[in-house]
């Protein structure tokens, strides 16, 4: 108890009124809760956007293959062993 009395004796007695102390503390608690809620909502939005981007960009392009062209018959001619024999 002596330590508490010594601390109170040394504590500054500034001009800050204590009648609004509880209201100020609860206002700060509400502000921190609102910041935490906003941070959670931002995280959810980022995860959702990332999921949509991966689904549309990554998986969608790998699953959607373009139809074969009629000219695809001629595209494999460069892979023919006879093409290597030609002299340019």
Number of C-alpha atoms within 10 A of each C-alpha: 6 7 8 9 10 10 11 11 10 9 9 8 9 6 6 8 8 9 8 9 11 10 11 12 11 11 12 12 12 12 12 12 12 12 12 12 12 12 12 12 12 12 12 12 12 12 12 12 12 12 12 12 13 13 12 12 11 11 11 12 12 9 8 8 8 7 6 8 8 7 8 9 9 8 9 9 11 10 9 9 9 9 10 9 8 7 5 3
